[in-house]
Amino acid sequence: MDYKEAGLDKILNFNQLRKLFENYSITSGLDVALYDTDGREQLAVRNKKGICECAKDYFSCAQSVAESGRKASELGSAYIYETPCGLIMCVTPFVFEEQTIGYITTGPVVLWEKDEFFIEEFRKNCEKFSFDPKKNDFDISSIPQIDCKIMTSAAETLTVLVNYLASEEKKYIKQRLEISKLNVERIKIAKEMEIMKSQPRYNKYPIELEKELITYVQMGDKNQAKLIINRFLSEIFSYASGDLEIVKAKLYEFTAFLSRSAVEAGAPISSLTAVIKKNSKMLLENSDFSSLCRETVEILDGFLDAVYKVKSKKSAGKHLYNAIQYINSHYFEEINLETLAGKIFVSPYYLSHLFRAEMGVTFSDYLNKIRISRAKELLMEGRSVEDVAERTGFNDGNYFIKIFKKYVGLTPSKYRKMVLNSP
């Protein structure tokens, strides 16, 4: 997972982090701030009469924070750098799951005596950015003077505290990120619901997604199952037209079926007791959509953990699993039944039989649905019909329009227009 794209506010508890920053600032007398890897400020606690607060509308520090942060990340420790106004800051990388996802800065300070030479240089630097300390009621003597070793130690201590906070939140972080994804998917589905109400294929239960998800669970593939659950929950929400009672009923029905599939895959019933109880509880509680998503993800995790421990990979399931994986990874390429069968070392006839018997669809139907699903995402980004056709494996634009209209009920251009123009 790329945690940088998720956003620091989804990874860290900003309420707790602000308290930590405030205590650090009171204790050290220094400003402290959190930035993303592009140098955009996310959270800061500063002295209201300090230079960073007084001159924030004059100086643009994002570039120096980003550049210095990258150097700190390369070093794997605190890095001292000079700000545009000539003062000294210390930056340390914020690392989560071995990824640098942000930077923490502290300062600014001077590391030497604030003599007349320093004051003159500081004023000259400020003039470059049209900042006049006197007119802006800034007192140069208020800039802290601190030993370099002490400042570096303070910055590294702060980073340890923030990393500890992140590790304590770790078990909740992935859950929050998954729920955030689901909410994004729900917004997209809500748009589609408005567009598709008049279409003949509206309100169709996503049987193919259900079977695909079951296949991944039976194979113990956690990553792919998690990706599919986002699509599946959104399709369920669309199918139920937003009625949470229908959503709960379908999820209960599905997870009950999923438990049988887990047992068939070799998971002992005793290992599923807690998961089944959680499933029953979900049906009885008054839950909102976000809670339903969270509980469903937890239930799925339970089934996956149970199956992953035994992983009885039946040959038929393994072949179908490999075929589905290949299609999802290569849908934009030229794929036919014969070439796919060759990739997974089975006969085309047997592969065709697997799709019909296990998924309830033909190979070509499944491939088209994967391509159309991705096409809709690209159209929502505002891409041209020609570009989308090429990116989804439809080299012939006219054929793409024909297939898209068959599955969606609208031409790609009309679908894009309605999505982008909807409120």
C-alpha positions in Angstrom: 0.0 0.0 0.0 1.3 3.5 -0.8 0.7 5.3 2.5 1.8 8.6 1.1 -1.3 8.7 -1.1 -3.5 7.9 1.9 -2.8 11.2 3.7 -1.2 11.8 7.1 -4.6 12.6 8.7 -5.7 9.0 7.9 -2.6 7.5 9.5 -2.1 9.7 12.6 -4.5 10.8 15.2 -4.2 14.6 14.8 -5.9 15.4 18.1 -3.3 13.4 20.0 -0.5 14.7 17.8 -1.5 18.3 18.5 -1.3 17.7 22.2 2.1 16.1 21.7 3.3 19.1 19.7 1.9 21.6 22.2 3.7 19.8 25.1 6.9 19.6 23.1 6.7 23.3 22.1 6.1 24.4 25.8 9.0 22.3 27.0 11.5 23.2 24.2 10.4 26.7 23.4 10.6 25.8 19.7 8.0 25.7 16.9 7.1 22.2 15.6 5.3 21.2 12.4 4.3 18.1 10.3 4.6 18.2 6.5 3.8 15.8 3.7 6.6 14.8 1.4 5.9 17.7 -1.0 6.5 20.2 1.8 2.8 21.0 2.4 2.1 21.8 6.0 -0.4 19.4 7.7 -0.2 20.4 11.4 1.8 23.0 13.3 2.2 24.5 16.8 4.1 27.8 16.8 4.9 30.8 18.9 2.3 33.4 17.8 5.0 36.1 17.9 7.7 33.9 16.3 9.1 34.5 12.8 7.3 31.5 11.2 4.0 32.9 12.3 4.7 36.6 11.6 6.2 36.0 8.2 4.1 33.0 7.0 2.5 35.1 4.3 5.8 36.3 2.9 8.0 33.2 2.9 7.4 30.0 0.9 9.2 27.3 2.8 7.6 24.2 1.1 10.5 23.6 -1.3 13.2 23.9 1.4 11.3 21.6 3.7 10.8 19.0 0.9 14.4 19.1 -0.2 15.8 19.0 3.3 13.3 16.2 4.2 14.5 14.1 1.4 18.1 14.5 2.6 17.0 13.5 6.1 15.3 10.5 4.7 18.4 9.4 2.8 20.4 9.8 6.0 17.8 8.1 8.1 18.2 10.7 10.9 17.7 14.4 11.7 19.1 16.9 9.2 19.9 20.6 10.0 19.2 23.1 7.2 19.0 26.9 6.6 15.6 28.5 6.0 15.0 31.2 3.3 15.3 33.9 6.0 18.7 32.5 7.1 17.7 30.8 10.3 18.3 27.2 11.2 15.7 24.4 11.3 16.0 20.7 12.0 13.9 18.2 10.0 13.5 14.4 10.6 11.7 11.9 8.3 8.4 10.4 9.6 8.5 6.7 8.6 5.6 4.3 8.6 5.7 0.7 7.4 9.2 1.4 6.0 7.9 4.3 3.9 8.8 7.9 4.4 5.4 9.6 4.4 6.2 13.0 5.9 8.6 15.2 7.7 8.7 16.8 11.1 10.5 20.2 11.6 11.5 22.1 14.7 13.0 25.5 15.1 13.8 28.1 13.8 16.9 29.0 15.9 20.3 30.5 15.6 23.4 28.4 16.4 25.7 31.3 17.0 25.7 34.7 18.9 23.1 37.2 17.6 25.6 40.0 16.9 25.2 43.0 14.6 26.5 40.9 11.6 23.7 38.3 12.2 21.0 41.0 12.5 22.1 42.7 9.3 22.2 39.4 7.4 18.7 38.5 8.7 17.3 41.8 7.6 18.8 41.4 4.1 17.3 38.0 3.8 13.9 39.3 4.8 14.1 42.2 2.3 14.4 39.6 -0.5 10.8 38.5 0.4 9.5 42.0 1.2 9.2 41.2 4.9 10.1 44.1 7.2 10.5 42.8 10.8 9.9 46.3 12.3 6.7 47.0 10.4 5.4 43.5 11.2 6.1 43.9 14.9 8.7 41.1 15.0 11.4 41.1 17.7 14.6 39.6 16.4 15.8 39.0 19.9 12.9 36.5 20.4 14.6 34.0 18.0 16.0 31.2 20.3 19.7 30.5 20.4 20.4 26.8 20.9 23.3 24.4 20.8 23.4 22.3 17.6 23.7 19.0 19.5 20.8 19.8 21.7 18.6 20.8 18.8 19.3 17.6 16.9 18.6 15.5 20.0 15.3 17.3 20.6 14.2 16.7 17.0 15.1 13.0 17.1 13.3 12.6 20.5 10.2 14.2 18.9 10.3 11.8 16.0 10.6 8.8 18.4 7.4 10.0 20.2 5.5 10.5 16.9 6.6 7.1 15.6 5.5 5.6 18.9 2.1 7.3 18.5 1.8 5.8 15.0 2.7 2.3 16.2 0.1 2.5 18.9 -2.5 3.5 16.3 -1.3 0.9 13.8 -4.0 -1.6 14.3 -6.6 1.1 13.7 -4.8 2.8 10.8 -5.3 0.1 8.1 -8.9 -0.2 9.1 -9.4 3.6 8.8 -7.7 3.6 5.4 -10.0 0.8 4.2 -13.1 2.6 5.4 -11.9 5.8 3.7 -11.6 3.9 0.5 -15.0 2.4 0.9 -16.5 5.9 1.4 -14.8 7.1 -1.8 -16.3 4.1 -3.6 -19.7 4.8 -2.1 -19.6 8.4 -3.4 -18.8 7.0 -6.9 -21.6 4.5 -6.6 -24.0 7.2 -5.5 -23.2 9.1 -8.7 -23.8 6.0 -10.8 -27.1 5.3 -9.0 -28.4 8.6 -10.2 -27.3 7.9 -13.7 -28.4 4.3 -13.9 -31.8 4.3 -12.3 -33.4 4.4 -15.8 -31.1 1.7 -17.2 -32.3 -1.9 -17.7 -29.4 -3.4 -15.9 -29.8 -1.3 -12.7 -30.2 -3.2 -9.4 -28.5 -6.4 -10.4 -26.9 -8.3 -7.6 -23.1 -8.6 -8.2 -22.9 -12.4 -8.4 -19.6 -12.4 -10.3 -17.9 -10.3 -7.7 -19.3 -12.5 -4.9 -17.8 -15.6 -6.6 -14.6 -13.9 -7.3 -14.2 -12.8 -3.7 -15.0 -16.4 -2.5 -12.3 -17.7 -4.8 -9.7 -15.4 -3.3 -10.8 -16.3 0.2 -10.6 -20.0 -0.5 -7.1 -19.5 -1.8 -6.1 -17.4 1.2 -5.1 -14.4 -0.9 -5.6 -11.6 1.6 -4.4 -8.7 -0.7 -6.7 -9.5 -3.6 -9.7 -10.3 -1.3 -9.3 -6.8 0.3 -9.3 -5.1 -3.2 -12.4 -7.0 -4.2 -14.3 -6.3 -1.0 -14.2 -2.6 -1.8 -15.9 -3.2 -5.1 -18.3 -5.8 -3.7 -19.6 -3.5 -0.9 -20.1 -0.6 -3.3 -22.0 -2.9 -5.7 -24.1 -4.1 -2.7 -24.9 -0.6 -1.7 -25.9 0.2 -5.3 -28.0 -2.9 -5.5 -29.9 -2.0 -2.3 -30.4 1.6 -3.5 -28.9 2.8 -0.2 -31.3 0.9 2.0 -29.1 -0.2 4.9 -31.5 -2.9 6.0 -31.2 -4.6 2.6 -27.4 -4.0 2.7 -27.2 -5.8 6.1 -29.4 -8.7 4.9 -27.3 -9.3 1.8 -24.1 -9.0 3.8 -25.4 -11.5 6.4 -26.4 -13.9 3.6 -23.1 -13.5 1.9 -20.9 -13.9 5.0 -22.9 -17.0 6.0 -22.1 -18.5 2.6 -18.5 -17.3 3.0 -18.2 -19.3 6.2 -19.2 -22.5 4.4 -16.7 -21.7 1.7 -14.0 -21.3 4.3 -14.8 -24.7 5.8 -14.7 -26.2 2.3 -11.3 -24.7 1.9 -10.1 -26.6 5.0 -10.7 -24.1 7.9 -11.9 -25.8 11.1 -15.3 -24.7 12.3 -13.9 -24.0 15.7 -11.7 -21.3 14.2 -14.7 -19.5 12.7 -16.9 -19.3 15.8 -16.0 -15.8 16.8 -16.3 -14.6 13.2 -19.8 -16.1 12.8 -20.9 -14.5 16.1 -19.7 -11.1 14.8 -21.7 -11.7 11.6 -24.9 -12.4 13.6 -24.3 -9.3 15.7 -23.9 -7.1 12.7 -27.5 -8.0 11.5 -29.0 -7.0 14.8 -27.2 -3.7 15.5 -28.3 -0.3 14.2 -25.2 0.5 12.1 -24.5 3.2 9.6 -22.7 2.5 6.3 -19.2 3.2 7.7 -19.8 0.8 10.6 -21.1 -1.9 8.2 -18.0 -1.5 6.1 -15.7 -1.8 9.1 -17.5 -4.8 10.5 -17.6 -6.6 7.1 -13.8 -6.0 6.7 -13.2 -7.4 10.2 -15.4 -10.5 9.3 -13.5 -11.0 6.1 -10.2 -10.7 8.0 -11.4 -13.5 10.3 -12.2 -15.8 7.4 -9.0 -15.0 5.6 -6.9 -15.7 8.7 -8.6 -19.1 9.2 -8.2 -20.1 5.6 -4.6 -18.8 5.3 -3.5 -21.1 8.1 -4.7 -24.2 6.2 -4.6 -23.2 2.5 -5.7 -26.4 0.9 -5.3 -25.3 -2.7 -7.6 -27.5 -4.8 -6.5 -27.8 -8.4 -9.7 -26.4 -9.9 -9.7 -23.5 -7.5 -6.1 -22.8 -8.1 -6.5 -22.7 -11.9 -9.5 -20.3 -11.7 -7.6 -18.2 -9.1 -4.6 -18.0 -11.5 -6.9 -17.1 -14.4 -8.7 -14.3 -12.4 -5.4 -12.9 -11.2 -4.0 -12.8 -14.7 -7.0 -11.0 -16.1 -7.0 -8.4 -13.4 -3.4 -7.7 -14.0 -3.4 -7.8 -17.8 -6.9 -6.7 -18.8 -5.4 -3.9 -20.9 -3.5 -6.4 -23.1 -4.9 -8.5 -25.9 -6.2 -11.6 -24.1 -8.3 -14.5 -25.5 -9.3 -17.9 -24.0 -6.5 -19.8 -25.8 -3.6 -17.4 -24.7 -4.9 -17.3 -21.1 -5.2 -21.1 -21.0 -1.6 -21.4 -22.1 -0.5 -19.0 -19.4 -2.0 -21.1 -16.6 -1.2 -24.5 -18.3 -4.7 -25.9 -18.8 -6.8 -26.5 -22.0 -9.1 -23.8 -23.3 -12.0 -26.1 -23.0 -11.3 -26.8 -19.3 -10.8 -23.1 -18.6 -14.1 -22.2 -20.3 -15.8 -24.9 -18.2 -14.3 -23.4 -15.0 -15.7 -19.9 -15.7 -19.2 -21.3 -16.5 -19.3 -23.7 -13.6 -17.6 -21.7 -10.9 -18.3 -18.1 -11.8 -21.5 -18.5 -13.7 -20.3 -16.4 -16.7 -18.3 -17.0 -19.9 -14.6 -16.1 -20.1 -15.3 -13.2 -22.5 -18.1 -11.9 -20.3 -15.9 -11.8 -17.2 -13.0 -10.1 -19.2 -15.4 -7.5 -20.6 -16.8 -6.7 -17.1 -13.4 -6.2 -15.7 -12.5 -3.9 -18.6 -15.7 -1.9 -18.3 -15.3 -1.5 -14.6 -11.9 0.1 -15.2 -13.2 2.1 -18.1 -15.8 3.7 -15.9 -13.1 4.8 -13.4 -11.0 6.3 -16.2 -14.1 8.1 -17.6 -14.8 9.6 -14.2 -11.3 11.1 -14.3 -12.4 12.9 -17.5 -10.3 11.0 -20.0 -11.2 10.8 -23.6 -13.1 7.8 -25.0 -10.2 7.0 -27.3 -7.7 7.1 -24.4 -10.0 4.9 -22.2 -10.5 2.4 -25.0 -6.8 2.0 -25.5 -6.0 1.8 -21.7 -8.6 -1.0 -21.2 -7.7 -3.3 -24.0 -10.3 -2.2 -26.5 -8.1 -1.3 -29.4 -11.1 -0.6 -31.6 -12.9 2.5 -30.4 -16.2 1.6 -32.1 -16.1 -1.9 -30.5 -15.4 -0.3 -27.1 -18.5 2.0 -27.5 -20.6 -1.0 -28.5 -19.5 -3.2 -25.5 -19.7 -0.3 -23.0 -23.3 0.5 -24.0 -24.2 -3.2 -23.8 -23.1 -3.4 -20.2 -23.8 0.1 -18.9 -26.7 1.1 -21.0 -25.1 4.4 -22.1 -22.3 5.3 -24.5 -18.9 6.2 -22.9 -19.2 9.9 -23.8 -22.7 10.2 -22.4 -21.7 8.3 -19.2 -18.7 10.6 -18.7 -20.7 13.7 -19.3 -23.4 12.7 -16.8 -20.8 11.7 -14.2 -18.8 14.9 -14.4 -21.8 17.1 -14.6 -23.6 15.5 -11.7 -23.6 17.5 -8.4 
